[in-house]
Each structure stands twice: as C-alpha cells, then as structure tokens.
Amino acid sequence: MTTIENYRGLIPAIACPFTPNYDIDEAALRKLASWLGEQPGVVAVMTNGHTGEVFSLTVRERAEVTRIVADELRGKLPVISSIVCEGVREAKEHAALARDAGAKALDLMPPHHWLRFGFRPGHVFDYFESIAETGLDLVA
C-alpha cells in the first residue's frame, strides 16, 4: 500500500534557510514551505535534497528540517525526505528519523561509492529492501 496517493505533479526540493549562526531558520523554513504548498501543481515537497545543503546538516538536523516542513504542511501536502548516505546502516537511521519526523515517503539517492568502486547487482536490492522496512514509499 502506498503512503502517498498522488505523485503526478510538481515535487519541489525545498532549500533550507539558515540563521547568521548557521542554525536552521525555522521561521523562514516554515514561510517557504507554506508558500510552496500554495503553488499550483505542487503535490508534495521534498526535504534534504541531494543538490542542496544536505551535506551541511547532521542526521538530527535533517530530521528537524523534515519535522518543520511536515508540521507546516500537515493536512495540505505530504513531505518526501531524501536519504543521501554512504551505507545502509546510516540510511536506515536517516529513514527512521525522517518517518518519525513526518515524512510520508523517502527519496533514495545511491551511495557515491557505487560510482567509484562498483557494486554487485544485489547491492541495489539490499539497499532498497533494508530502507523499505520503514514502511514508507521509496522514490528512486
């Protein structure tokens, strides 16, 4: 059973605003999430996208970004949290925290070491199956 009913439309990857001290700017993040949620054609919002600031955030901060956006969009739009990790244990931790923070689906980015060092065909299935244990939809 899917956790998000409609994937047909726009799913913007939200950028995380920061304070001058490099903390998550919750007020600005809520304002941006709310604005995105009002745009025509948007069916979900993605947090922790691969090309954004995700590598500047700790695992707890990534969950906090998802929590803030999910709370702001509650009852309006689902949140998809990206998982950008190098190993399955870390990815499972990120996935569980994202689920607990309110994510309704997970966007899985392949570990970078797959590009450099290769992988056996079963790695992909093992990676996705392990993360699927969260019970959320997986977006590849």
C-alpha positions in Angstrom: 0.0 0.0 0.0 1.4 3.4 -0.9 1.9 6.1 1.6 1.3 9.0 -0.9 -1.6 8.8 -3.3 -0.5 11.2 -6.0 3.0 11.5 -7.4 1.7 13.3 -10.6 2.7 16.9 -10.4 5.4 19.1 -9.1 7.6 18.0 -6.1 10.0 20.8 -5.4 13.1 20.2 -3.3 13.0 22.8 -0.7 16.1 24.7 0.3 16.8 25.1 4.0 17.3 28.7 5.1 19.9 29.3 7.9 20.4 32.0 10.5 23.7 34.0 10.5 25.0 31.4 13.0 24.2 28.6 10.5 21.3 27.2 12.5 18.1 26.2 10.8 16.0 29.3 10.4 12.6 27.7 11.4 10.5 30.8 10.7 11.9 31.2 7.2 11.7 27.5 6.5 8.0 27.5 7.6 7.3 30.5 5.4 9.0 28.9 2.4 7.2 25.6 2.9 3.8 27.4 3.2 4.5 29.3 0.1 5.5 26.2 -1.9 2.4 24.5 -0.6 0.2 27.1 -2.2 1.7 26.9 -5.7 -0.4 25.4 -8.5 0.5 21.9 -9.4 2.6 21.1 -6.3 1.7 17.7 -5.0 4.4 17.2 -2.4 7.5 18.9 -1.0 10.9 17.2 -0.8 13.4 17.9 2.1 17.1 17.2 2.3 17.6 17.1 -1.5 20.9 15.8 -2.8 22.0 19.1 -4.6 21.1 21.3 -1.6 22.6 21.9 1.8 22.0 18.3 2.9 25.7 17.6 3.4 26.0 20.5 5.8 23.4 19.0 8.1 23.7 16.4 10.8 21.4 13.4 10.8 19.3 15.1 13.6 19.2 18.4 11.7 18.0 16.6 8.6 15.2 15.1 10.6 14.4 18.6 12.1 14.1 20.1 8.6 11.6 17.3 7.7 9.7 17.8 11.0 9.3 21.6 10.5 8.2 21.2 6.8 5.8 18.3 7.6 4.3 20.2 10.5 3.8 23.3 8.4 2.2 21.4 5.5 0.2 19.0 7.7 -3.2 18.4 6.1 -2.1 20.1 2.9 0.7 18.2 1.3 2.9 15.2 2.0 6.6 15.5 2.6 9.3 13.3 0.9 12.6 13.2 2.7 15.8 12.4 0.7 18.2 9.9 2.0 21.8 10.7 1.0 24.2 8.3 2.7 27.1 6.1 2.0 26.0 3.0 3.8 22.8 1.0 4.6 23.1 1.4 8.4 23.3 5.2 8.2 20.5 5.2 5.6 18.2 3.2 7.8 18.8 5.6 10.7 18.0 8.6 8.4 14.9 6.8 7.1 13.5 6.1 10.6 14.2 9.6 11.8 12.5 11.0 8.6 9.5 8.8 9.1 9.2 9.8 12.8 9.5 13.5 11.8 6.5 13.2 9.5 7.8 12.2 6.1 5.3 10.2 4.0 7.9 8.9 1.6 11.7 8.6 1.1 13.7 9.6 -1.9 16.8 7.4 -2.1 20.0 8.6 -3.7 22.6 5.9 -4.5 25.7 5.9 -2.4 28.6 7.7 -4.1 31.0 4.9 -3.6 28.9 2.8 -6.0 30.1 5.1 -8.8 33.8 4.9 -7.7 34.2 1.4 -6.6 31.4 -0.5 -8.2 28.9 -2.8 -6.6 27.5 -6.2 -7.1 24.0 -6.3 -8.6 22.5 -7.4 -5.3 23.7 -4.2 -3.5 20.9 -2.1 -5.0 18.2 -4.5 -3.9 19.7 -4.9 -0.4 19.9 -1.2 0.0 16.3 -0.5 -1.0 14.9 -3.5 0.8 16.6 -2.5 4.1 15.3 1.0 3.9 11.8 -0.2 2.9 11.4 -1.6 6.4 10.4 1.9 7.4 7.0 1.2 5.7 7.2 4.4 3.6 7.1 4.7 -0.2 10.5 4.7 -1.8 11.3 7.1 -4.7 14.3 6.2 -6.8 
